[in-house]
Amino acid sequence: MVDKKAVKILFKRYWSSAGWTNTHLNKEELEYAKEARIMFESIELSHDEIIHKVNELVNILDLKEIIEQFIASLSTRRLDLRSALGSYIVGKHLIEHTFTGTESYCIYCGLYSKNKERQDLNILNFERFKWGGIRHLDPLYIAFDLKQYSNLEKLVPTSEDYEILNKILIAVNELPPEGNIRDLEKALTKILKSNKEEREVLIQILGYCSILSNKDYPGFMNKFIPFFEREEPNHYKNDWTYPVCGWTGKNGLNREALKIIFPHAIEPVK
């Protein structure tokens, strides 16, 4: 079970009623959260080490189980379990490679550092528990997220979870052709307990799985989309990440991806 006290300490570090904060934790709080493996010491990792960790994890984890945990998160609001599906799918076809491109970032995977750099894992875990992750396109987050997932006690999806999943898919199916991704987010408001940010992450995970995708923005189900190939619109008008930033109601559900990710869901008829 997740230590709720430790998670509360993690949230205290980064979040307040006014939003983001930078709260100093006392020694006792920090040690408690570390003992519960909710907070961590910073570590140094290079580009190649991060990519290797991603490959190790996607090769030992079970996609079917990860999908079940995503479904189980819908009623329980276990966002730490929900996150893993996005990380696994993006990392699934990420091949081992050396740093390629400029000194500032790898043009293949998007990592910003070639050499070893100190990484703050606590901010990643906060985002994971708070919203279900917001950096699923970042190999560092993928490696961290999947490692944490591997240590978690797993849940069994209930009939309520599957009912929520089916309602989400129906909402996608019923969106008019001119509907946009924000319209979909609003449509999910009455379907599951969530806030706006959680619904955004859930939708983006469906995009990573190629369920919400199109030929120009294909998602990661069948291949890793290199960083330099991800077209994104002007963020002044659209702040969604690839690939859902290019999705509209006329694209509907990708039935091929849907059958792979959620084979037991009721496929909506349009």
Rosetta silent file (secondary structure, phi, psi, omega in degrees, C-alpha in Angstrom):
SEQUENCE: MVDKKAVKILFKRYWSSAGWTNTHLNKEELEYAKEARIMFESIELSHDEIIHKVNELVNILDLKEIIEQFIASLSTRRLDLRSALGSYIVGKHLIEHTFTGTESYCIYCGLYSKNKERQDLNILNFERFKWGGIRHLDPLYIAFDLKQYSNLEKLVPTSEDYEILNKILIAVNELPPEGNIRDLEKALTKILKSNKEEREVLIQILGYCSILSNKDYPGFMNKFIPFFEREEPNHYKNDWTYPVCGWTGKNGLNREALKIIFPHAIEPVK
SCORE:     score description
SCORE:     0.000 S_00000001
   1 L     0.000  148.032  177.976    0.000    0.000    0.000 S_00000001
   2 L   -74.827  134.711  179.878    1.088    3.562   -0.662 S_00000001
   3 L   -78.255  104.925 -175.075    2.118    5.439    2.476 S_00000001
   4 H   -65.375  -32.744  178.074   -0.334    8.361    2.516 S_00000001
   5 H   -64.655  -42.806  179.499    1.661   10.262    5.117 S_00000001
   6 H   -65.061  -39.953  177.740    4.757   10.112    2.914 S_00000001
   7 H   -63.941  -38.404  178.115    2.776   11.271   -0.120 S_00000001
   8 H   -62.507  -38.200  176.864    1.436   14.166    1.943 S_00000001
   9 H   -65.603  -42.685  177.338    5.024   15.162    2.763 S_00000001
  10 H   -59.119  -44.365  179.543    5.928   14.977   -0.938 S_00000001
  11 H   -64.865  -38.752  179.185    2.991   17.239   -1.790 S_00000001
  12 H   -58.843  -35.417 -178.670    3.973   19.669    0.957 S_00000001
  13 H   -62.723  -37.384 -170.763    7.381   20.050   -0.700 S_00000001
  14 H  -118.708  -11.007 -170.160    5.980   21.218   -4.046 S_00000001
  15 E  -138.979  144.431  175.393    2.337   22.236   -3.669 S_00000001
  16 E  -138.460  179.597  179.407    0.113   24.516   -1.592 S_00000001
  17 L   -62.521  -19.489  179.039   -3.444   25.810   -1.831 S_00000001
  18 L   -93.971   -1.455 -179.566   -2.052   28.573   -4.044 S_00000001
  19 E   113.216 -146.494 -177.082   -0.307   26.142   -6.403 S_00000001
  20 E   -58.297  140.665  177.923    3.404   25.476   -6.874 S_00000001
  21 L  -143.560  175.280  179.398    5.609   26.155   -3.880 S_00000001
  22 L  -135.858   66.536 -173.082    9.164   25.501   -2.715 S_00000001
  23 L   -81.691  134.332  176.204    8.689   24.406    0.869 S_00000001
  24 L   -81.898  127.332  177.460   11.666   23.328    2.959 S_00000001
  25 L   -92.520  144.199  175.779   11.084   20.002    4.690 S_00000001
  26 L   -77.311  168.162 -174.055   12.562   19.269    8.086 S_00000001
  27 H   -59.536  -40.857 -177.667   14.926   16.339    8.523 S_00000001
  28 H   -65.011  -42.281  179.419   12.314   14.084   10.103 S_00000001
  29 H   -63.271  -46.100 -177.915    9.822   14.610    7.287 S_00000001
  30 H   -62.877  -43.378 -179.547   12.418   14.007    4.617 S_00000001
  31 H   -65.815  -37.946  178.796   13.722   10.861    6.238 S_00000001
  32 H   -62.592  -46.968 -178.465   10.206    9.483    6.691 S_00000001
  33 H   -65.826  -35.115  177.380    9.345   10.024    3.018 S_00000001
  34 H   -69.186  -40.738  179.505   12.645    8.482    1.923 S_00000001
  35 H   -62.000  -34.111  178.777   12.129    5.450    4.155 S_00000001
  36 L   -82.458   -1.208 -179.005    8.711    4.971    2.508 S_00000001
  37 L    58.763   39.753  172.496   10.398    5.287   -0.909 S_00000001
  38 L  -104.516  -28.330  173.144    8.219    8.227   -1.864 S_00000001
  39 L  -123.085  158.211 -170.162   11.111   10.701   -1.866 S_00000001
  40 L  -143.345  159.986  168.267   14.690   10.070   -2.968 S_00000001
  41 L   -73.331  147.651  174.705   18.196   11.426   -3.043 S_00000001
  42 L   -64.003  147.850  179.268   19.136   13.061   -6.344 S_00000001
  43 E  -128.281  159.588  177.602   21.126   10.787   -8.639 S_00000001
  44 E  -104.137  126.389  179.632   23.493   11.318  -11.547 S_00000001
  45 E  -138.257  142.746  175.270   22.586    9.656  -14.839 S_00000001
  46 L   -94.393  168.600  175.522   23.850   10.067  -18.385 S_00000001
  47 H   -51.932  -52.267 -175.097   21.775    9.928  -21.547 S_00000001
  48 H   -64.910  -35.400  178.268   22.936    6.394  -22.376 S_00000001
  49 H   -66.552  -40.567  179.520   22.257    5.119  -18.845 S_00000001
  50 H   -63.971  -46.811 -179.370   18.691    6.474  -18.925 S_00000001
  51 H   -62.440  -39.393  178.791   17.953    4.896  -22.302 S_00000001
  52 H   -63.560  -39.639  179.261   19.371    1.576  -21.122 S_00000001
  53 H   -64.997  -39.729  176.929   17.126    1.642  -18.034 S_00000001
  54 H   -59.463  -48.039 -178.861   14.063    2.269  -20.200 S_00000001
  55 H   -61.954  -40.220  178.215   14.927   -0.719  -22.389 S_00000001
  56 H   -59.459  -46.204 -173.852   15.497   -2.956  -19.376 S_00000001
  57 H   -71.666  -43.394 -179.195   12.134   -2.104  -17.873 S_00000001
  58 H   -67.235  -21.004  179.483    9.951   -2.385  -20.975 S_00000001
  59 H   -83.242  -15.560 -179.209   11.472   -5.806  -21.600 S_00000001
  60 H  -111.035  -17.038 -178.600   10.507   -7.196  -18.199 S_00000001
  61 L   -86.939  155.070 -175.961    7.133   -5.530  -17.564 S_00000001
  62 L  -102.806  116.357 -178.224    3.818   -6.980  -18.753 S_00000001
  63 H   -60.253  -40.247 -179.537    1.719   -4.672  -20.949 S_00000001
  64 H   -58.202  -43.318  178.915   -1.482   -6.564  -20.132 S_00000001
  65 H   -66.256  -40.899  179.813   -0.966   -5.932  -16.414 S_00000001
  66 H   -62.449  -39.921  177.037   -0.114   -2.266  -17.026 S_00000001
  67 H   -63.302  -42.397  178.860   -3.339   -1.861  -19.017 S_00000001
  68 H   -61.364  -37.888  179.683   -5.304   -3.471  -16.164 S_00000001
  69 H   -70.723  -34.844  173.483   -3.786   -1.001  -13.698 S_00000001
  70 H   -60.122  -47.141 -179.873   -4.728    1.915  -15.937 S_00000001
  71 H   -63.331  -42.840 -179.292   -8.314    0.650  -15.972 S_00000001
  72 H   -64.539  -22.040 -179.392   -8.278    0.063  -12.195 S_00000001
  73 H   -75.922  -15.230 -172.242   -7.189    3.674  -11.689 S_00000001
  74 H   -67.494  -38.547  177.480  -10.383    5.050  -13.204 S_00000001
  75 H   -93.131  -30.911 -175.503  -12.558    4.498  -10.120 S_00000001
  76 H   -84.601  -19.017 -176.500   -9.817    4.488   -7.475 S_00000001
  77 L    62.285   33.042  175.279   -8.058    7.620   -8.760 S_00000001
  78 L   -83.032   83.259 -173.628   -4.699    5.885   -8.292 S_00000001
  79 H   -67.244  -26.069  177.746   -2.866    8.213  -10.632 S_00000001
  80 H   -66.324  -31.440  175.767    0.509    6.629   -9.843 S_00000001
  81 H   -79.563  -35.243 -179.148   -0.789    3.403  -11.395 S_00000001
  82 H   -62.805  -36.411 -173.707   -2.448    5.201  -14.312 S_00000001
  83 H   -59.792  -34.103 -170.095    0.791    6.837  -15.388 S_00000001
  84 H   -61.269  -30.322 -178.951    2.626    3.637  -16.299 S_00000001
  85 H   -63.270  -44.550  177.494    0.624    2.966  -19.466 S_00000001
  86 H   -61.719  -43.430 -178.872    1.788    6.207  -21.063 S_00000001
  87 H   -65.560  -42.924 -178.007    5.389    5.570  -20.060 S_00000001
  88 H   -64.950  -46.899 -176.467    5.399    1.979  -21.277 S_00000001
  89 H   -64.461  -42.615  178.652    3.865    2.720  -24.669 S_00000001
  90 H   -66.036  -38.496 -177.065    6.212    5.646  -25.389 S_00000001
  91 H   -84.313  -12.792 -173.106    9.232    3.633  -24.228 S_00000001
  92 H   -55.367  -43.449 -176.620    8.208    0.331  -25.826 S_00000001
  93 L  -109.543   16.446  177.658    9.944    0.965  -29.171 S_00000001
  94 L   -75.056  107.677 -174.932   12.621    3.382  -27.937 S_00000001
  95 L   -79.390  154.446  173.875   15.775    1.745  -29.263 S_00000001
  96 L   -62.822  131.407 -179.452   19.155    1.819  -27.541 S_00000001
  97 L  -156.471  158.519  173.658   21.124    4.692  -29.039 S_00000001
  98 L   -91.145  162.913 -178.936   23.904    7.103  -28.223 S_00000001
  99 L   -55.983  126.196 -177.081   23.332   10.823  -27.871 S_00000001
 100 L  -125.762  127.912  175.708   22.630   12.239  -31.342 S_00000001
 101 E   121.482 -145.167 -176.680   22.492   15.894  -32.322 S_00000001
 102 L   -77.719  174.654  177.402   23.482   19.133  -30.676 S_00000001
 103 L   -71.778  -19.035 -173.546   25.112   19.509  -27.274 S_00000001
 104 L   -89.037  -31.664  178.537   21.815   20.714  -25.802 S_00000001
 105 L  -158.660  156.046  178.894   19.478   17.832  -26.681 S_00000001
 106 E   -84.471  124.140 -175.972   19.266   14.474  -28.451 S_00000001
 107 L   -73.118  -15.205  178.561   17.297   14.831  -31.676 S_00000001
 108 L   -84.568  -50.762 -174.863   16.134   11.208  -31.471 S_00000001
 109 L  -107.737  -17.070  178.051   14.725   10.967  -27.935 S_00000001
 110 L    91.897   -2.864  177.940   14.677   14.590  -26.765 S_00000001
 111 L   -62.162  143.008 -171.598   16.839   14.158  -23.652 S_00000001
 112 L   -90.695   -8.485 -175.880   18.607   17.397  -22.815 S_00000001
 113 L  -131.610  134.169  176.744   21.919   16.146  -21.528 S_00000001
 114 L   -83.679  -40.583 -175.808   24.622   13.985  -23.072 S_00000001
 115 L   -95.365  174.609  178.740   26.759   13.680  -19.951 S_00000001
 116 L   -62.204  132.932  175.315   25.913   12.725  -16.394 S_00000001
 117 E  -136.223  150.172  178.635   23.687   15.273  -14.681 S_00000001
 118 E   -73.444  127.990 -175.363   22.110   15.349  -11.240 S_00000001
 119 E  -114.014  131.191  177.382   18.433   14.442  -11.538 S_00000001
 120 L   -89.269  103.957 -178.456   15.696   15.413   -9.086 S_00000001
 121 H   -79.475  -19.479 -176.359   13.445   12.355   -8.869 S_00000001
 122 H   -68.125  -39.147  178.427   11.147   13.918   -6.280 S_00000001
 123 H   -65.389  -34.806  177.538    9.562   16.394   -8.669 S_00000001
 124 H   -65.542  -41.472 -179.592    8.883   13.500  -11.040 S_00000001
 125 H   -70.361  -34.985  175.681    7.176   11.515   -8.290 S_00000001
 126 H   -60.334  -49.493 -179.869    5.138   14.526   -7.241 S_00000001
 127 H   -61.469  -34.788  179.746    3.839   14.972  -10.792 S_00000001
 128 H   -65.232  -46.458  179.877    3.144   11.244  -10.965 S_00000001
 129 H   -75.969  -32.632 -174.365    0.991   11.229   -7.818 S_00000001
 130 H   -76.566  -43.706 -173.882   -0.586   14.642   -8.443 S_00000001
 131 H  -128.351   -6.357 -172.940   -1.688   14.282  -12.064 S_00000001
 132 L    89.872   22.706  179.425   -0.620   10.857  -13.318 S_00000001
 133 L    87.680  146.462  175.195    2.612   12.256  -14.763 S_00000001
 134 L  -131.818    5.277 -175.727    3.151   15.088  -17.228 S_00000001
 135 L  -125.368   42.134 -176.609    6.467   14.028  -18.801 S_00000001
 136 L   -65.437  -14.854  177.193    5.669   10.752  -20.544 S_00000001
 137 L   -89.457   -3.142 -178.510    7.730   11.842  -23.561 S_00000001
 138 L   -96.630  116.359 -178.683   10.828   12.264  -21.373 S_00000001
 139 H   -55.506  -32.113  177.116   12.947    9.063  -21.161 S_00000001
 140 H   -62.419  -45.878  178.740   14.058    9.999  -17.640 S_00000001
 141 H   -64.226  -41.718  179.521   10.446   10.091  -16.486 S_00000001
 142 H   -56.562  -49.025 -179.035    9.684    6.850  -18.336 S_00000001
 143 H   -61.860  -45.063 -179.202   12.533    5.040  -16.576 S_00000001
 144 H   -65.824  -48.145 -177.540   11.586    6.434  -13.174 S_00000001
 145 H   -58.880  -47.824 -177.670    7.849    5.846  -13.585 S_00000001
 146 H   -68.355  -33.360  176.736    8.196    2.237  -14.723 S_00000001
 147 H   -65.217  -44.694  178.695   10.672    1.456  -11.944 S_00000001
 148 H   -64.962  -41.180  178.774    8.266    2.782   -9.317 S_00000001
 149 H   -59.035  -40.431 -176.230    5.370    0.933  -10.936 S_00000001
 150 H   -61.926  -21.209 -177.890    7.291   -2.358  -10.770 S_00000001
 151 L   -96.763   -1.324 -174.246    7.406   -2.078   -6.967 S_00000001
 152 L   -87.889  147.720  169.661    3.698   -1.339   -6.461 S_00000001
 153 L   -70.804  132.688 -173.621    0.990   -3.667   -5.206 S_00000001
 154 L   -92.680  154.146  179.434   -1.404   -4.165   -8.117 S_00000001
 155 L  -104.909  165.793  175.110   -5.200   -3.750   -8.181 S_00000001
 156 L  -109.954  121.059  179.281   -7.930   -5.758   -9.893 S_00000001
 157 L   -59.878  143.410 -179.847  -10.181   -3.729  -12.222 S_00000001
 158 L  -105.821  173.954  176.710  -13.859   -3.799  -11.260 S_00000001
 159 H   -62.387  -32.360  177.105  -17.034   -3.643  -13.308 S_00000001
 160 H   -63.737  -40.114  178.641  -17.229    0.030  -12.366 S_00000001
 161 H   -61.034  -44.770 -179.297  -13.798    0.624  -13.906 S_00000001
 162 H   -68.169  -33.010  176.890  -14.864   -1.000  -17.180 S_00000001
 163 H   -64.960  -41.849  177.706  -18.080    0.993  -17.166 S_00000001
 164 H   -64.158  -43.951  178.387  -16.083    4.219  -16.834 S_00000001
 165 H   -58.088  -45.997 -179.708  -13.741    3.131  -19.620 S_00000001
 166 H   -62.799  -37.419  178.724  -16.664    2.404  -21.929 S_00000001
 167 H   -66.960  -35.850  176.860  -18.200    5.800  -21.163 S_00000001
 168 H   -63.121  -45.436 -179.067  -14.882    7.502  -22.012 S_00000001
 169 H   -65.836  -37.378  176.964  -14.760    5.717  -25.370 S_00000001
 170 H   -64.720  -40.286  178.516  -18.384    6.599  -26.076 S_00000001
 171 H   -61.187  -39.672  176.258  -17.620   10.257  -25.280 S_00000001
 172 H   -63.136  -45.711 -175.939  -14.807   10.174  -27.831 S_00000001
 173 H   -64.744  -32.726 -175.746  -17.075    8.534  -30.385 S_00000001
 174 H   -88.261   -4.853  178.620  -19.884   11.046  -29.865 S_00000001
 175 L   -65.694  132.718  179.662  -17.707   14.127  -30.249 S_00000001
 176 L   -65.570  157.791 -177.848  -18.779   15.992  -33.424 S_00000001
 177 L   -53.152  -34.924 -178.488  -16.272   16.189  -36.310 S_00000001
 178 L   -84.873   -1.925 -179.947  -15.527   19.821  -35.521 S_00000001
 179 L   -68.046  147.106  179.719  -14.988   19.044  -31.838 S_00000001
 180 L  -112.470  179.729 -174.022  -11.509   19.590  -30.415 S_00000001
 181 H   -65.457  -30.127  176.872   -9.501   17.985  -27.664 S_00000001
 182 H   -69.226  -35.275  175.895  -10.695   20.529  -25.074 S_00000001
 183 H   -61.692  -39.146  178.195  -14.281   19.630  -25.877 S_00000001
 184 H   -65.220  -43.962  179.032  -13.400   16.019  -25.102 S_00000001
 185 H   -57.071  -42.683 -179.862  -11.787   16.977  -21.789 S_00000001
 186 H   -67.778  -33.836 -179.605  -14.971   18.805  -20.785 S_00000001
 187 H   -67.162  -24.135 -179.142  -17.098   15.842  -21.845 S_00000001
 188 L   -82.284   -7.860 -174.794  -15.211   13.618  -19.382 S_00000001
 189 L   -54.779  -42.260 -175.793  -16.089   15.852  -16.431 S_00000001
 190 L   -91.556   -0.166 -175.443  -19.207   13.875  -15.490 S_00000001
 191 L   -91.874  -37.007  179.876  -17.736   10.467  -16.333 S_00000001
 192 L  -143.324  151.400  177.271  -15.007   10.064  -13.714 S_00000001
 193 L   -66.089  121.848 -173.979  -13.873   11.753  -10.529 S_00000001
 194 L  -174.936  165.534  168.230  -11.063   14.020  -11.636 S_00000001
 195 L  -110.393  177.463 -175.114   -9.853   17.548  -12.076 S_00000001
 196 H   -57.899  -44.278 -177.802   -8.987   19.275  -15.338 S_00000001
 197 H   -65.404  -39.656  178.336   -5.288   18.392  -15.192 S_00000001
 198 H   -63.809  -41.288  179.400   -5.979   14.706  -14.501 S_00000001
 199 H   -66.263  -37.178  177.726   -8.360   14.528  -17.464 S_00000001
 200 H   -61.107  -45.108 -179.372   -5.757   16.173  -19.698 S_00000001
 201 H   -65.538  -42.129  178.541   -3.151   13.566  -18.749 S_00000001
 202 H   -57.994  -45.942  179.467   -5.625   10.712  -19.240 S_00000001
 203 H   -62.896  -41.236 -179.157   -6.441   11.991  -22.745 S_00000001
 204 H   -66.901  -33.693  175.529   -2.759   12.389  -23.562 S_00000001
 205 H   -64.455  -40.515  175.946   -2.088    8.801  -22.489 S_00000001
 206 H   -61.672  -31.941  175.368   -4.812    7.661  -24.902 S_00000001
 207 H   -69.218  -44.941  178.151   -2.928    9.631  -27.543 S_00000001
 208 H   -57.637  -35.423  179.860    0.401    7.967  -26.747 S_00000001
 209 L   -77.300    0.750 -179.933   -1.422    4.631  -27.153 S_00000001
 210 L    72.901    3.593  177.457   -2.534    5.800  -30.646 S_00000001
 211 L   -66.908  -37.440  172.594   -6.210    5.499  -29.645 S_00000001
 212 L  -110.084   94.805 -174.933   -6.500    9.258  -30.236 S_00000001
 213 L  -158.390  172.739  171.440   -4.341    9.755  -33.295 S_00000001
 214 E  -149.465 -179.690 -173.821   -4.331   10.329  -37.041 S_00000001
 215 L   -63.449  -28.488  178.942   -1.948    9.716  -39.955 S_00000001
 216 L   -85.749  -21.985  179.298   -0.052   12.953  -39.305 S_00000001
 217 E  -131.947   77.674 -166.777    0.086   12.376  -35.530 S_00000001
 218 L   -79.225  -10.286 -176.561    0.273    8.568  -35.234 S_00000001
 219 L    76.448 -175.878 -168.976    1.119    7.967  -31.574 S_00000001
 220 L  -113.156   10.504 -175.007    3.584    5.393  -30.241 S_00000001
 221 L   -59.914  -43.341 -174.055    1.689    2.101  -30.427 S_00000001
 222 L  -105.224  -14.983 -179.898    3.626    0.682  -33.355 S_00000001
 223 L  -162.232  157.531  174.650    6.857    2.721  -33.348 S_00000001
 224 L   -80.913  128.314  178.425    8.793    5.328  -31.426 S_00000001
 225 L   -91.216  111.070 -178.351    8.258    8.761  -32.959 S_00000001
 226 L   -56.913  150.478 -177.608   11.631   10.572  -32.858 S_00000001
 227 H   -53.458  -42.663 -175.230   11.721   13.935  -31.155 S_00000001
 228 H   -74.697   -9.380  179.332   12.576   15.775  -34.371 S_00000001
 229 H   -98.671   -5.148 -176.675    9.581   14.253  -36.191 S_00000001
 230 L   -84.249  104.088  177.717    6.923   15.364  -33.698 S_00000001
 231 L   -80.320  131.809  177.905    5.078   18.270  -35.233 S_00000001
 232 L  -129.938  141.789  179.948    3.359   20.464  -32.700 S_00000001
 233 L   -72.607  175.357  176.596    1.138   23.493  -33.316 S_00000001
 234 L   -60.635  120.161 -175.410    1.739   26.948  -31.949 S_00000001
 235 L   -69.694   -9.419  174.471    1.427   26.504  -28.177 S_00000001
 236 L   -67.004  -30.888 -178.153   -0.202   29.918  -27.901 S_00000001
 237 L  -104.357  -21.714 -175.188   -3.276   28.325  -29.440 S_00000001
 238 L  -149.207  108.338 -176.361   -2.792   24.671  -28.439 S_00000001
 239 L  -102.241   17.813  176.111   -0.845   23.590  -25.346 S_00000001
 240 L   -80.667  154.395 -179.251   -1.529   19.841  -25.678 S_00000001
 241 L   -87.008  167.533  173.842    1.394   17.492  -26.253 S_00000001
 242 L   -65.526  138.077    3.165    2.071   15.255  -29.235 S_00000001
 243 L   -99.303   -5.082 -174.612    0.085   13.431  -30.606 S_00000001
 244 H   -69.188  -14.557  176.981   -3.297   14.648  -29.272 S_00000001
 245 H   -61.567  -19.908 -179.973   -2.362   18.214  -30.211 S_00000001
 246 H  -107.294   10.040 -175.950   -3.252   17.174  -33.784 S_00000001
 247 L   -96.400  142.512  172.428   -6.451   15.238  -32.978 S_00000001
 248 L  -136.823  171.141 -177.988  -10.022   16.400  -33.611 S_00000001
 249 H   -56.715  -31.809 -178.920  -13.430   14.783  -33.411 S_00000001
 250 H   -65.313  -22.766  177.837  -13.382   13.860  -37.088 S_00000001
 251 H   -75.491  -28.272  178.341  -10.458   11.477  -36.364 S_00000001
 252 L    58.554 -149.889 -179.590  -12.528    9.521  -33.839 S_00000001
 253 L   -93.460  137.891  171.065  -11.126    6.340  -32.300 S_00000001
 254 L   -81.426  103.366 -172.419   -8.252    4.394  -33.822 S_00000001
 255 H   -65.240  -34.839  179.694   -9.953    1.003  -33.836 S_00000001
 256 H   -62.700  -48.343  179.365   -6.744   -0.954  -34.414 S_00000001
 257 H   -66.843  -37.462 -179.551   -5.062    0.543  -31.354 S_00000001
 258 H   -60.086  -41.662 -179.490   -8.258    0.240  -29.326 S_00000001
 259 H   -66.804  -28.951  179.785   -8.409   -3.532  -29.923 S_00000001
 260 H   -79.156  -45.442 -174.575   -4.806   -3.911  -28.759 S_00000001
 261 H   -80.293  -46.388 -177.088   -4.973   -1.722  -25.650 S_00000001
 262 L  -124.851   68.266 -175.208   -8.554   -2.327  -24.483 S_00000001
 263 L   -64.952  -22.179 -177.084   -9.661   -5.594  -26.122 S_00000001
 264 L   -98.093    0.363  177.882  -12.448   -6.167  -23.577 S_00000001
 265 L   -75.237  154.476  175.281  -13.958   -2.702  -23.843 S_00000001
 266 L   -77.493  119.394 -176.618  -17.239   -2.243  -25.662 S_00000001
 267 L   -80.436  115.535 -177.552  -16.321   -0.772  -29.036 S_00000001
 268 L   -63.669  144.660  177.823  -18.685    2.163  -29.704 S_00000001
 269 L  -100.852  130.500 -179.211  -20.565    2.133  -32.997 S_00000001
 270 L  -113.354    0.000    0.000  -20.604    5.355  -34.983 S_00000001
